[in-house]
Each structure stands twice: as structure tokens, then as C-alpha cells.
């Protein structure tokens, strides 16, 4: 007999998002509000319940934390390279406000999974709108609060397949979502629980590193143990990068470390 499932309160007890705020008090307060919201954590729990029911990969708060940390890393490298955020360009606000937008997009982009996988990006918009006043409390006053909320919801809808991000922040959320792929954490949904190209490709990704680029501002380095990982890169990373607006600024390099694979494919580059 299997153990009984956790109660909702037990399931959310361990949830706590950690990310480097780098002396950004607005981002710190936003994360404090998120970590203090039982409503938000309940949605995170339901995201994973839906994913489990559908035999999908992880869509829990762990995924959100990974995406957030990678998104902030991406943004800080791009900003140091001279790219201007939409919050600066369009509203004369700060790159610190852009980090709040990015954090909101990362933590709320999969809320709709608590309802269903199909059209989850659209459901996420409605659920996020219901939570954003609470999450932005004591972070912004009006009208800035509404502007930040609007930019967060734009980042949410921009992560969908075929989405068209119109801001740097939304493009970063879209790409960071795909970067949670190492050590079997595929973003490409497994079609069955049996071994297939989805699961084999996910298992082929050993490590993902985000570093300053050589030819472009950012270099994403992917270490693979098998050429099956190319499916993951083509069907996820490349798809998310194309149309993100970040194509001129990010180079993707994948290498296969397994000796028996070197003659077949050594380097994959976008």
C-alpha cells in the first residue's frame, strides 16, 4: 500500500523561493510576498498535481525557482552588455523594476497548469491578475503597480508556443523556461511513461551553463552525454530562442562528452 498523499497544507509547507536579489529591495519584497502567499503556493501545488495526472515533467515550484534564477542571470549579463530593459526604455523606470517583471513572469507563467495543460498560458493570465495586487503590495503604488502588472502578464503570455514577446523581459522569461532541461528535467512533455525520444533526449542533457559570450552577450553551454539531446535542443531551446527577440544576443553551444559519440556529433551551435 502506498503512503497517503500530503494534505494541501503539508504540500506547501516546504515551498520557499530563493534567488539573489543583489541589493534590489523591490525584488526582495516581491519574493517575500510570494513566499508568504498561501494562495499562490496552493496554485503551485496544483500545477504539479496536474502534471502528475498527465505523466508530465516537473511543473512544481522547483521548476519556477530554477527558471527565476536562470532568468535573472541572463538579464544581468545582457544588461551589463548594454541592453536596455523595456522598463527603462518605455517608462523611464529602472533595471531593478525589470527584475521584478522578470520574477513575476517566472513565478506565475505556469499557474494555468493548475486548471489544465491545454491553453494553460491563457488561464495563467487570469489567475495572475487575481494575485498581482497581493504580490505587488508595498512594492509599488499606482500607477506604477498597474504598469508592472501589465508587463508581468505580457511575459506570461509570451512564453507560449508561437508567442511573440515584445519586451526584453518577456523574451528572457521565454528562454529561461527552456533552460530547465539538465539531468532529465525536460521541458518537452513526455508522451508516455515508456522510453521514447522525449525521455531519452532529456536524459542526455548533463549540464547547462550561462556565461558571458564570445561573439554575443551571452553564451549558453550545454553538455550532453548522447546525441539524442539534440532533439531537446531543437524542439525546445531553439524554438523558444527563435522569436524571443534575444537571437542576436545569445549563442547556444552544445558538446557531447561521450567518447563513442564524438565522431557522430561533437558540436551543435545556434
Backbone as CSV, one residue per row, in Angstrom:
resi,resn,N_x,N_y,N_z,CA_x,CA_y,CA_z,C_x,C_y,C_z
1,UNK,0.845,-1.197,0.000,0.000,0.000,0.000,0.884,1.252,0.000
2,UNK,0.585,2.168,-0.888,1.376,3.391,-0.962,1.006,4.333,0.173
3,UNK,1.934,5.256,0.462,1.676,6.237,1.504,0.548,7.165,1.074
4,UNK,-0.250,7.664,2.013,-1.315,8.606,1.646,-0.714,9.902,1.128
5,UNK,-1.400,10.599,0.234,-0.873,11.867,-0.284,-0.802,12.920,0.817
6,UNK,0.055,13.900,0.596,0.153,15.012,1.533,-1.119,15.833,1.504
7,UNK,-1.489,16.386,2.630,-2.575,17.357,2.636,-2.088,18.625,1.952
8,UNK,-2.992,19.493,1.493,-2.552,20.744,0.880,-1.601,21.541,1.772
9,UNK,-1.894,21.623,3.055,-1.033,22.405,3.944,0.349,21.770,4.083
10,UNK,0.388,20.443,4.125,1.675,19.752,4.183,2.451,19.955,2.881
11,UNK,1.748,19.934,1.760,2.409,20.029,0.454,3.089,21.374,0.247
12,UNK,2.513,22.450,0.784,3.087,23.772,0.542,4.060,24.204,1.634
13,UNK,4.187,23.407,2.675,4.989,23.821,3.831,6.449,24.073,3.472
14,UNK,7.014,23.287,2.577,8.438,23.408,2.249,8.722,24.401,1.128
15,UNK,7.692,24.964,0.532,7.893,25.846,-0.617,8.491,27.184,-0.188
16,UNK,9.640,27.503,-0.721,10.233,28.816,-0.492,11.179,29.133,-1.642
17,UNK,10.894,30.198,-2.335,11.691,30.615,-3.486,12.916,31.382,-3.008
18,UNK,14.079,30.986,-3.500,15.329,31.684,-3.199,15.944,32.181,-4.506
19,UNK,16.401,33.422,-4.514,17.080,33.983,-5.684,17.941,35.147,-5.219
20,UNK,19.075,35.385,-5.876,19.942,36.510,-5.499,19.298,37.839,-5.896
21,UNK,19.024,38.685,-4.923,18.351,39.960,-5.207,19.323,41.097,-5.499
22,UNK,20.602,40.935,-5.165,21.642,41.917,-5.485,21.224,43.349,-5.141
23,UNK,20.885,43.548,-3.894,20.537,44.887,-3.369,19.381,45.536,-4.139
24,UNK,18.419,44.724,-4.509,17.213,45.230,-5.158,16.056,45.066,-4.176
25,UNK,15.727,46.112,-3.390,14.692,45.968,-2.368,13.314,45.668,-2.946
26,UNK,13.024,46.125,-4.154,11.730,45.830,-4.769,11.608,44.335,-5.071
27,UNK,12.680,43.762,-5.610,12.674,42.334,-5.891,12.597,41.536,-4.591
28,UNK,13.311,41.986,-3.569,13.267,41.306,-2.267,11.849,41.282,-1.711
29,UNK,11.170,42.419,-1.794,9.814,42.499,-1.254,8.852,41.649,-2.068
30,UNK,9.022,41.643,-3.376,8.162,40.817,-4.228,8.316,39.336,-3.862
31,UNK,9.555,38.886,-3.666,9.779,37.487,-3.309,9.244,37.176,-1.917
32,UNK,9.351,38.133,-1.000,8.772,37.955,0.332,7.256,37.762,0.238
33,UNK,6.623,38.590,-0.583,5.169,38.469,-0.763,4.800,37.118,-1.374
34,UNK,5.594,36.679,-2.359,5.323,35.385,-2.991,5.483,34.249,-1.981
35,UNK,6.546,34.308,-1.205,6.788,33.253,-0.219,5.762,33.262,0.911
36,UNK,5.105,34.396,1.103,4.097,34.492,2.153,2.675,34.234,1.691
37,UNK,2.479,33.975,0.393,1.137,33.815,-0.158,0.721,32.349,-0.197
38,UNK,-0.186,31.972,0.661,-0.697,30.593,0.643,-1.520,30.326,-0.610
39,UNK,-2.190,31.344,-1.125,-2.974,31.183,-2.349,-2.067,30.847,-3.525
40,UNK,-0.966,31.561,-3.634,-0.028,31.302,-4.721,0.585,29.908,-4.586
41,UNK,0.989,29.549,-3.393,1.605,28.239,-3.177,0.621,27.105,-3.451
42,UNK,-0.653,27.321,-3.146,-1.657,26.308,-3.448,-1.766,26.096,-4.957
43,UNK,-1.671,27.183,-5.726,-1.687,27.066,-7.188,-0.445,26.309,-7.665
44,UNK,0.718,26.616,-7.077,1.935,25.890,-7.445,1.769,24.394,-7.197
45,UNK,1.158,24.067,-6.075,0.926,22.652,-5.763,0.010,22.014,-6.811
46,UNK,-1.049,22.722,-7.187,-1.983,22.184,-8.173,-1.341,22.065,-9.551
47,UNK,-0.387,22.943,-9.883,0.342,22.803,-11.147,0.970,21.421,-11.245
48,UNK,1.635,21.034,-10.156,2.317,19.750,-10.175,1.333,18.585,-10.117
49,UNK,0.227,18.750,-9.424,-0.801,17.693,-9.409,-1.287,17.428,-10.826
50,UNK,-1.552,18.490,-11.579,-1.976,18.324,-12.970,-0.895,17.642,-13.790
51,UNK,0.353,18.080,-13.616,1.461,17.474,-14.356,1.579,15.982,-14.036
52,UNK,1.416,15.620,-12.765,1.487,14.216,-12.361,0.348,13.423,-12.986
53,UNK,-0.851,13.987,-12.982,-2.000,13.301,-13.587,-1.775,13.030,-15.069
54,UNK,-1.017,13.922,-15.732,-0.786,13.796,-17.165,0.537,13.107,-17.489
55,UNK,1.224,12.600,-16.457,2.506,11.916,-16.645,3.514,12.837,-17.322
56,UNK,3.529,14.099,-16.874,4.428,15.095,-17.448,5.635,15.319,-16.548
57,UNK,6.565,16.117,-17.053,7.745,16.508,-16.298,7.378,17.500,-15.192
58,UNK,8.354,17.848,-14.392,8.141,18.708,-13.223,7.614,20.086,-13.603
59,UNK,6.515,20.481,-12.982,5.974,21.840,-13.104,5.721,22.435,-11.718
60,UNK,6.484,21.977,-10.756,6.316,22.429,-9.383,7.050,23.746,-9.146
61,UNK,7.045,24.188,-7.893,7.763,25.409,-7.520,9.269,25.261,-7.748
62,UNK,9.766,24.018,-7.767,11.193,23.804,-8.038,11.531,24.278,-9.447
63,UNK,10.680,23.942,-10.403,10.863,24.433,-11.777,10.867,25.954,-11.804
64,UNK,9.951,26.575,-11.075,9.853,28.037,-11.080,11.107,28.674,-10.498
65,UNK,11.654,28.079,-9.460,12.870,28.635,-8.866,14.053,28.531,-9.817
66,UNK,14.175,27.395,-10.507,15.243,27.237,-11.487,15.103,28.269,-12.601
67,UNK,13.896,28.426,-13.119,13.652,29.394,-14.193,13.976,30.816,-13.722
68,UNK,13.545,31.169,-12.521,13.803,32.507,-11.998,15.299,32.782,-11.888
69,UNK,16.043,31.860,-11.325,17.479,32.080,-11.160,18.195,32.189,-12.499
70,UNK,17.775,31.386,-13.463,18.413,31.463,-14.779,18.003,32.741,-15.517
71,UNK,16.767,33.158,-15.318,16.306,34.390,-15.960,17.048,35.609,-15.407
72,UNK,17.217,35.673,-14.100,17.939,36.799,-13.513,19.400,36.819,-13.965
73,UNK,19.997,35.636,-14.056,21.377,35.547,-14.541,21.466,36.044,-15.983
74,UNK,20.547,35.582,-16.821,20.501,36.033,-18.215,20.368,37.550,-18.296
75,UNK,19.397,38.091,-17.553,19.143,39.521,-17.627,20.357,40.326,-17.180
76,UNK,20.989,39.916,-16.119,22.124,40.689,-15.606,23.299,40.674,-16.570
77,UNK,23.523,39.553,-17.247,24.570,39.517,-18.266,24.210,40.406,-19.454
78,UNK,22.966,40.340,-19.891,22.535,41.164,-21.022,22.574,42.638,-20.679
79,UNK,22.160,42.984,-19.463,22.134,44.386,-19.062,23.554,44.941,-18.938
80,UNK,24.460,44.134,-18.394,25.851,44.579,-18.290,26.486,44.750,-19.660
81,UNK,25.960,44.018,-20.652,26.463,44.148,-22.019,25.861,45.347,-22.742
82,UNK,24.958,46.074,-22.069,24.418,47.304,-22.648,22.994,47.235,-23.128
83,UNK,22.327,46.081,-23.002,20.935,46.011,-23.437,20.038,46.722,-22.422
84,UNK,19.097,47.481,-22.937,18.197,48.263,-22.096,16.876,47.522,-21.926
85,UNK,16.418,47.426,-20.702,15.139,46.776,-20.438,13.990,47.646,-20.930
86,UNK,12.841,47.030,-21.109,11.663,47.780,-21.524,11.190,48.723,-20.425
87,UNK,11.398,48.355,-19.173,11.015,49.243,-18.076,11.813,50.543,-18.125
88,UNK,13.062,50.468,-18.537,13.878,51.670,-18.695,13.504,52.427,-19.967
89,UNK,13.409,51.698,-21.064,13.206,52.309,-22.379,11.829,52.941,-22.530
90,UNK,10.796,52.262,-22.021,9.430,52.709,-22.259,8.833,53.545,-21.134
91,UNK,9.394,53.427,-19.921,8.760,54.085,-18.772,9.717,54.915,-17.918
92,UNK,10.981,55.015,-18.347,11.989,55.737,-17.552,12.043,55.208,-16.120
93,UNK,11.816,53.899,-15.975,11.973,53.261,-14.678,13.356,52.625,-14.628
94,UNK,13.563,51.621,-13.821,14.908,51.109,-13.563,15.046,49.656,-13.975
95,UNK,16.309,49.225,-14.134,16.560,47.803,-14.375,16.113,46.973,-13.173
96,UNK,16.033,47.588,-11.998,15.530,46.866,-10.826,14.035,46.578,-10.962
97,UNK,13.312,47.470,-11.612,11.900,47.204,-11.900,11.769,46.082,-12.928
98,UNK,12.704,46.047,-13.874,12.698,44.964,-14.863,12.879,43.614,-14.185
99,UNK,13.687,43.575,-13.127,13.886,42.313,-12.413,12.604,41.851,-11.724
100,UNK,11.797,42.785,-11.250,10.505,42.421,-10.659,9.588,41.838,-11.736
101,UNK,9.578,42.460,-12.908,8.762,41.948,-14.013,9.199,40.532,-14.381
102,UNK,10.498,40.328,-14.477,11.024,39.005,-14.820,10.647,37.990,-13.750
103,UNK,10.798,38.368,-12.487,10.436,37.459,-11.394,8.954,37.101,-11.446
104,UNK,8.115,38.096,-11.696,6.683,37.830,-11.797,6.362,36.887,-12.931
105,UNK,6.966,37.120,-14.086,6.734,36.236,-15.224,7.169,34.814,-14.935
106,UNK,8.327,34.657,-14.280,8.841,33.322,-13.977,7.958,32.587,-12.972
107,UNK,7.543,33.272,-11.920,6.813,32.599,-10.849,5.348,32.357,-11.173
108,UNK,4.815,33.071,-12.164,3.389,32.975,-12.466,3.087,32.348,-13.826
109,UNK,4.111,32.046,-14.619,3.847,31.665,-16.013,3.112,30.345,-16.167
110,UNK,3.206,29.457,-15.183,2.546,28.154,-15.299,1.337,28.008,-14.387
111,UNK,0.820,29.094,-13.841,-0.334,28.996,-12.953,-1.504,28.250,-13.596
112,UNK,-1.688,28.442,-14.891,-2.800,27.808,-15.587,-2.734,26.298,-15.596
113,UNK,-1.543,25.746,-15.348,-1.425,24.292,-15.227,-2.249,23.763,-14.055
114,UNK,-2.601,24.624,-13.127,-3.445,24.193,-12.005,-4.866,23.907,-12.468
115,UNK,-5.205,24.344,-13.685,-6.519,24.066,-14.277,-6.398,22.956,-15.321
116,UNK,-5.520,23.159,-16.308,-5.307,22.158,-17.356,-4.076,22.556,-18.154
117,UNK,-3.443,21.575,-18.762,-2.303,21.854,-19.628,-2.737,22.604,-20.885
118,UNK,-3.855,22.190,-21.464,-4.335,22.832,-22.691,-4.705,24.279,-22.392
119,UNK,-4.127,25.213,-23.174,-4.378,26.651,-23.022,-3.962,27.171,-21.646
120,UNK,-2.991,26.506,-21.022,-2.624,26.922,-19.664,-2.049,28.334,-19.620
121,UNK,-1.430,28.776,-20.731,-0.859,30.126,-20.721,-1.947,31.194,-20.569
122,UNK,-3.098,30.970,-21.223,-4.206,31.927,-21.123,-4.811,31.892,-19.717
123,UNK,-4.994,30.690,-19.179,-5.516,30.583,-17.812,-4.572,31.276,-16.827
124,UNK,-3.272,31.181,-17.095,-2.298,31.813,-16.203,-2.519,33.320,-16.110
125,UNK,-2.922,33.937,-17.212,-3.173,35.380,-17.201,-4.245,35.751,-16.195
126,UNK,-5.350,35.018,-16.220,-6.471,35.334,-15.330,-6.117,35.074,-13.870
127,UNK,-5.414,33.973,-13.622,-5.036,33.643,-12.250,-3.997,34.629,-11.726
128,UNK,-3.072,35.047,-12.584,-2.067,36.028,-12.169,-2.718,37.360,-11.831
129,UNK,-3.684,37.771,-12.641,-4.365,39.047,-12.388,-5.022,39.055,-11.019
130,UNK,-5.487,37.892,-10.580,-6.139,37.779,-9.274,-5.141,37.855,-8.125
131,UNK,-3.850,37.617,-8.409,-2.839,37.561,-7.358,-1.897,38.769,-7.332
132,UNK,-1.831,39.513,-8.420,-0.780,40.521,-8.547,-0.920,41.686,-7.567
133,UNK,-2.121,42.091,-7.232,-2.256,43.157,-6.225,-1.612,42.734,-4.907
134,UNK,-1.847,41.499,-4.523,-1.255,40.968,-3.288,0.268,40.893,-3.396
135,UNK,0.774,40.435,-4.530,2.211,40.246,-4.685,2.970,41.560,-4.833
136,UNK,2.298,42.590,-5.345,2.953,43.884,-5.545,2.678,44.863,-4.405
137,UNK,1.994,44.394,-3.365,1.695,45.249,-2.221,2.982,45.704,-1.538
138,UNK,3.055,46.986,-1.248,4.230,47.609,-0.621,5.480,47.547,-1.496
139,UNK,5.295,47.192,-2.749,6.382,47.254,-3.725,6.185,48.467,-4.625
140,UNK,4.943,48.673,-5.077,4.607,49.798,-5.954,3.291,50.434,-5.533
141,UNK,3.197,51.726,-5.794,1.927,52.446,-5.720,1.422,52.607,-7.151
142,UNK,0.180,53.046,-7.282,-0.352,53.347,-8.615,0.197,54.686,-9.125
143,UNK,0.421,54.823,-10.426,0.047,53.887,-11.499,1.114,52.839,-11.814
144,UNK,2.283,52.955,-11.141,3.364,52.019,-11.446,2.967,50.570,-11.215
145,UNK,2.136,50.323,-10.213,1.743,48.943,-9.927,1.030,48.315,-11.121
146,UNK,0.129,49.071,-11.752,-0.598,48.538,-12.903,0.334,48.325,-14.093
147,UNK,1.303,49.220,-14.282,2.263,49.064,-15.374,3.075,47.790,-15.185
148,UNK,3.581,47.581,-13.981,4.382,46.385,-13.703,3.526,45.128,-13.875
149,UNK,2.293,45.157,-13.391,1.392,44.009,-13.534,1.145,43.701,-15.013
150,UNK,0.955,44.732,-15.819,0.722,44.527,-17.250,1.935,43.895,-17.920
151,UNK,3.121,44.353,-17.544,4.335,43.788,-18.136,4.565,42.344,-17.696
152,UNK,4.193,42.029,-16.465,4.291,40.639,-15.995,3.358,39.740,-16.799
153,UNK,2.129,40.178,-17.009,1.196,39.342,-17.760,1.618,39.209,-19.227
154,UNK,2.266,40.242,-19.766,2.801,40.110,-21.126,3.891,39.042,-21.162
155,UNK,4.734,39.005,-20.143,5.783,37.983,-20.089,5.184,36.588,-19.971
156,UNK,4.064,36.467,-19.258,3.408,35.167,-19.114,2.920,34.654,-20.466
157,UNK,2.197,35.472,-21.201,1.623,35.006,-22.462,2.708,34.827,-23.518
158,UNK,3.808,35.537,-23.375,4.896,35.424,-24.341,5.648,34.111,-24.282
159,UNK,5.470,33.324,-23.226,6.230,32.073,-23.125,5.559,30.929,-23.870
160,UNK,4.331,31.131,-24.357,3.623,30.034,-25.027,4.251,29.726,-26.381
161,UNK,3.945,28.537,-26.890,4.428,28.161,-28.207,3.862,29.133,-29.235
162,UNK,4.728,29.708,-30.039,4.282,30.693,-31.016,4.073,32.064,-30.423
163,UNK,4.387,32.230,-29.143,4.250,33.543,-28.516,5.230,34.538,-29.118
164,UNK,4.899,35.810,-29.036,5.751,36.842,-29.621,6.070,37.885,-28.552
165,UNK,7.101,37.669,-27.750,7.468,38.655,-26.738,7.834,39.987,-27.381
166,UNK,7.329,41.048,-26.798,7.593,42.399,-27.311,8.551,43.167,-26.415
167,UNK,9.002,42.548,-25.336,9.909,43.211,-24.404,11.099,42.305,-24.126
168,UNK,12.200,42.920,-23.709,13.372,42.150,-23.307,13.021,41.221,-22.158
169,UNK,12.248,41.742,-21.200,11.891,40.950,-20.027,11.099,39.699,-20.418
170,UNK,10.125,39.848,-21.307,9.310,38.704,-21.730,10.152,37.687,-22.498
171,UNK,11.060,38.167,-23.330,11.942,37.267,-24.063,12.813,36.452,-23.130
172,UNK,13.281,37.076,-22.058,14.116,36.377,-21.084,13.320,35.289,-20.372
173,UNK,12.087,35.580,-19.971,11.247,34.563,-19.321,11.034,33.388,-20.269
174,UNK,10.780,33.668,-21.527,10.542,32.621,-22.526,11.762,31.697,-22.660
175,UNK,12.932,32.279,-22.769,14.146,31.476,-22.945,14.501,30.747,-21.652
176,UNK,14.382,31.425,-20.515,14.739,30.796,-19.239,13.870,29.575,-18.951
177,UNK,12.615,29.619,-19.380,11.719,28.477,-19.186,12.292,27.230,-19.848
178,UNK,12.934,27.422,-20.999,13.508,26.288,-21.726,14.813,25.804,-21.113
179,UNK,15.451,26.632,-20.305,16.765,26.279,-19.775,16.709,25.336,-18.582
180,UNK,15.524,25.002,-18.121,15.388,23.982,-17.079,15.321,22.626,-17.772
181,UNK,16.479,22.138,-18.214,16.486,20.921,-19.017,17.552,19.918,-18.583
182,UNK,18.423,20.283,-17.666,19.527,19.375,-17.388,19.107,18.226,-16.469
183,UNK,19.879,17.141,-16.545,19.714,15.969,-15.686,18.275,15.433,-15.694
184,UNK,17.710,15.349,-16.912,16.399,14.744,-17.066,15.219,15.660,-16.845
185,UNK,15.467,16.963,-16.591,14.362,17.882,-16.310,13.830,18.479,-17.614
186,UNK,13.362,17.622,-18.494,12.912,18.049,-19.816,11.735,19.013,-19.730
187,UNK,11.743,20.036,-20.592,10.564,20.888,-20.758,9.663,20.360,-21.870
188,UNK,10.156,19.388,-22.661,9.327,18.749,-23.670,8.545,17.646,-22.980
189,UNK,7.219,17.738,-23.008,6.389,16.794,-22.260,6.596,15.366,-22.748
190,UNK,6.743,14.443,-21.807,6.833,13.028,-22.165,5.455,12.579,-22.654
191,UNK,5.409,11.906,-23.770,4.136,11.460,-24.318,3.624,10.213,-23.623
192,UNK,4.522,9.358,-23.142,4.136,8.165,-22.386,5.177,7.943,-21.314
193,UNK,4.905,7.013,-20.405,5.877,6.687,-19.370,6.945,5.723,-19.883
194,UNK,6.789,5.226,-21.124,7.762,4.313,-21.712,8.927,5.106,-22.303
195,UNK,10.107,4.472,-22.416,11.243,5.169,-23.030,10.899,5.603,-24.459
196,UNK,11.179,6.863,-24.774,10.960,7.375,-26.128,11.922,8.522,-26.359
197,UNK,11.827,9.190,-27.493,12.785,10.239,-27.820,12.736,11.378,-26.813
198,UNK,11.552,11.636,-26.229,11.430,12.696,-25.239,12.262,12.374,-23.993
199,UNK,12.059,11.181,-23.454,12.765,10.813,-22.227,14.248,10.585,-22.488
200,UNK,14.587,9.971,-23.630,15.994,9.751,-23.958,16.722,11.074,-24.152
201,UNK,16.067,12.021,-24.813,16.674,13.323,-25.041,16.886,14.065,-23.732
202,UNK,15.896,13.998,-22.843,16.016,14.662,-21.546,17.177,14.091,-20.749
203,UNK,17.320,12.769,-20.786,18.388,12.116,-20.022,19.768,12.427,-20.593
204,UNK,19.822,12.907,-21.833,21.107,13.186,-22.475,21.718,14.514,-22.052
205,UNK,20.945,15.390,-21.415,21.449,16.708,-21.013,22.065,16.608,-19.620
206,UNK,23.379,16.798,-19.535,24.071,16.706,-18.242,24.121,18.044,-17.511
207,UNK,24.405,19.112,-18.235,24.620,20.395,-17.567,24.307,21.546,-18.512
208,UNK,23.757,22.619,-17.951,23.511,23.853,-18.691,24.213,24.986,-17.948
209,UNK,25.061,25.720,-18.652,25.780,26.843,-18.044,25.484,28.110,-18.824
210,UNK,25.301,29.220,-18.105,25.082,30.533,-18.716,26.276,31.404,-18.358
211,UNK,27.025,31.822,-19.373,28.263,32.570,-19.144,28.329,33.747,-20.116
212,UNK,29.211,34.721,-19.862,29.399,35.786,-20.853,29.819,35.191,-22.186
213,UNK,29.272,35.732,-23.272,29.540,35.180,-24.588,30.830,35.673,-25.195
214,UNK,31.222,35.034,-26.289,32.404,35.436,-27.036,32.013,36.294,-28.236
215,UNK,31.061,35.810,-29.020,30.592,36.567,-30.179,29.329,37.357,-29.862
216,UNK,28.583,36.931,-28.832,27.359,37.606,-28.419,27.414,37.858,-26.919
217,UNK,26.438,38.556,-26.399,26.486,38.950,-24.988,26.476,37.758,-24.041
218,UNK,25.719,36.712,-24.403,25.541,35.553,-23.523,25.830,34.283,-24.299
219,UNK,26.458,33.364,-23.611,26.724,32.044,-24.183,26.062,30.997,-23.297
220,UNK,25.195,30.174,-23.877,24.586,29.050,-23.170,25.323,27.791,-23.605
221,UNK,25.982,27.159,-22.654,26.757,25.959,-22.931,26.002,24.736,-22.401
222,UNK,25.786,23.774,-23.255,25.050,22.560,-22.886,25.979,21.360,-23.056
223,UNK,26.172,20.618,-21.974,26.961,19.390,-22.027,26.013,18.208,-22.141
224,UNK,26.230,17.375,-23.173,25.372,16.217,-23.415,26.205,14.942,-23.341
225,UNK,25.569,13.844,-22.964,26.246,12.550,-22.954,25.828,11.685,-24.139
226,UNK,24.901,12.222,-24.968,24.375,11.438,-26.081,23.770,12.392,-27.098
227,UNK,23.875,12.068,-28.377,23.344,12.949,-29.418,21.830,13.039,-29.398
228,UNK,21.145,12.172,-28.650,19.691,12.288,-28.514,19.299,13.634,-27.922
229,UNK,20.222,14.279,-27.206,19.942,15.590,-26.625,19.642,16.656,-27.657
230,UNK,20.049,16.415,-28.912,19.768,17.390,-29.976,18.264,17.565,-30.152
231,UNK,17.494,16.504,-29.948,16.030,16.623,-30.040,15.529,17.651,-29.034
232,UNK,16.052,17.595,-27.831,15.680,18.542,-26.788,16.022,19.976,-27.211
233,UNK,17.202,20.147,-27.756,17.650,21.479,-28.153,16.850,22.022,-29.326
234,UNK,16.578,21.156,-30.310,15.829,21.595,-31.491,14.363,21.874,-31.179
235,UNK,13.740,21.006,-30.383,12.313,21.104,-30.141,11.957,21.997,-28.971
236,UNK,12.942,22.424,-28.224,12.653,23.271,-27.074,13.482,24.547,-27.090
237,UNK,14.775,24.397,-26.888,15.607,25.581,-26.739,15.608,26.445,-27.990
238,UNK,15.833,25.826,-29.139,15.877,26.594,-30.378,14.527,27.235,-30.676
239,UNK,13.440,26.502,-30.396,12.098,27.031,-30.634,11.808,28.225,-29.747
240,UNK,12.218,28.144,-28.474,11.981,29.247,-27.540,12.868,30.448,-27.853
241,UNK,14.093,30.179,-28.306,15.008,31.273,-28.614,14.551,32.031,-29.857
242,UNK,14.123,31.279,-30.876,13.627,31.933,-32.077,12.306,32.638,-31.770
243,UNK,12.229,33.893,-32.085,11.024,34.659,-31.799,11.038,35.315,-30.438
244,UNK,12.098,35.101,-29.657,12.186,35.711,-28.327,12.670,37.154,-28.378
245,UNK,13.289,37.531,-29.499,13.925,38.842,-29.586,15.358,38.830,-29.095
246,UNK,15.801,37.698,-28.551,17.154,37.603,-27.989,18.133,36.903,-28.925
247,UNK,17.674,36.507,-30.103,18.529,35.753,-31.027,19.872,36.429,-31.296
248,UNK,19.923,37.768,-31.471,21.220,38.382,-31.756,22.157,38.439,-30.554
249,UNK,21.654,38.100,-29.382,22.421,38.319,-28.157,22.822,37.041,-27.425
250,UNK,22.298,35.886,-27.854,22.584,34.625,-27.176,23.132,33.612,-28.169
251,UNK,24.264,33.000,-27.833,24.803,31.897,-28.620,24.629,30.612,-27.825
252,UNK,24.183,29.565,-28.499,23.951,28.270,-27.870,24.952,27.273,-28.429
253,UNK,25.756,26.702,-27.535,26.764,25.726,-27.924,26.515,24.444,-27.138
254,UNK,26.411,23.321,-27.832,26.241,22.028,-27.174,27.377,21.109,-27.583
255,UNK,27.921,20.407,-26.607,29.008,19.468,-26.863,28.651,18.106,-26.282
256,UNK,29.120,17.069,-26.951,28.895,15.704,-26.482,30.200,15.180,-25.910
257,UNK,30.154,14.775,-24.650,31.354,14.337,-23.955,31.598,12.836,-24.066
258,UNK,30.571,12.067,-24.435,30.737,10.614,-24.513,31.689,10.256,-25.655
259,UNK,32.698,9.443,-25.387,33.721,9.098,-26.378,33.115,8.465,-27.620
260,UNK,32.122,7.561,-27.441,31.566,6.831,-28.585,30.723,7.723,-29.478
261,UNK,30.406,8.963,-29.034,29.554,9.858,-29.814,30.353,10.908,-30.576
262,UNK,31.624,11.043,-30.315,32.354,12.203,-30.824,32.394,12.257,-32.349
263,UNK,32.483,11.112,-32.999,32.544,11.130,-34.448,31.190,11.478,-35.071
264,UNK,30.102,11.116,-34.373,28.768,11.378,-34.894,28.416,12.864,-34.804
265,UNK,28.640,13.470,-33.650,28.305,14.874,-33.465,29.126,15.410,-32.301
266,UNK,29.927,16.407,-32.555,30.767,16.959,-31.488,30.231,18.284,-30.987
267,UNK,29.822,19.150,-31.903,29.359,20.476,-31.506,28.052,20.797,-32.220
268,UNK,27.099,21.320,-31.475,25.816,21.804,-32.013,25.762,23.270,-31.674
269,UNK,25.513,24.115,-32.658,25.565,25.562,-32.398,24.388,26.274,-33.044
270,UNK,23.827,27.253,-32.305,22.816,28.163,-32.855,23.370,29.571,-32.743
